Amino acid sequence: MNKKVTASMQTLVGIVTPYAWDDSDRVSEVSLSATDDEEYVIENSGRFLDLLQKQIRAVGMVKCGKKMHRAINIKKFELLESASLSD
């Protein structure tokens, strides 16, 4: 069986959101809700658990295939300051 999984280095901007929880209802995995309206499971989630609900620019290897979630293994990232609204 030939699994068609494509992988490419990409830069994505999005918000770190919860993806999976452990038995104690603590977030155990996170994903990136990107500006392209896609969700990418962060393969190396452990480094990003403290960044929940923060906006980041991530550079990493993105994998996607027909029968799998989109995933990213982040190599480097930058925390983006949220734009402040002033009257």
C-alpha positions in Angstrom: 0.0 0.0 0.0 1.3 3.4 -1.0 0.6 6.1 1.6 0.7 9.5 -0.1 2.1 11.8 2.5 3.7 15.0 1.4 6.1 16.9 3.5 7.5 20.4 3.0 9.2 23.1 5.0 6.7 25.9 5.6 6.1 29.0 7.6 2.8 29.3 9.3 1.2 31.9 11.5 -1.5 31.0 14.0 -2.7 30.5 17.5 -1.6 27.6 19.7 -4.7 25.7 20.8 -5.4 22.5 22.9 -5.6 19.3 20.8 -5.5 16.4 23.4 -5.9 16.0 27.1 -4.6 13.4 29.6 -6.6 11.5 32.2 -6.4 14.5 34.6 -7.9 16.8 32.0 -4.6 18.6 31.5 -3.6 19.6 28.0 -1.1 17.0 26.7 -0.9 18.0 23.0 -1.4 21.3 21.2 -2.1 22.3 17.6 -1.7 25.4 15.5 -4.9 27.0 14.3 -3.3 28.7 11.3 -4.4 31.8 9.3 -5.0 29.5 6.3 -8.1 28.1 8.2 -6.3 24.8 8.8 -5.4 23.0 12.0 -1.9 21.5 12.3 -1.1 19.1 15.1 2.2 20.1 16.6 4.3 17.0 16.7 6.7 18.3 19.2 3.9 19.7 21.4 5.8 19.6 24.7 7.7 22.7 24.0 4.5 24.7 23.2 2.2 23.7 26.1 3.0 27.0 27.9 2.0 29.0 24.8 -1.7 28.2 24.8 -3.8 30.9 23.1 -0.6 32.7 22.0 0.0 33.7 18.4 3.2 32.4 16.9 5.0 32.3 13.5 6.3 28.8 13.1 8.8 27.4 10.7 8.9 23.6 10.3 8.2 20.5 8.4 4.6 20.2 7.5 3.1 16.8 6.6 -0.3 16.1 5.2 -1.9 13.1 3.6 -5.3 11.9 2.6 -6.0 9.9 5.8 -4.1 12.0 8.4 -4.4 15.3 10.2 -2.1 18.0 9.0 1.0 18.0 11.2 4.0 20.3 11.8 7.3 19.6 13.5 8.3 23.1 14.5 12.0 23.8 14.0 11.9 27.5 15.1 9.2 29.9 16.1 8.6 33.5 17.0 6.1 34.7 19.6 4.0 37.4 18.0 2.7 40.3 20.0 -1.0 40.7 19.7 -2.1 43.9 18.1 -3.4 46.3 20.8 -6.4 48.3 19.9 -6.4 51.9 21.1 -9.1 54.5 20.8 
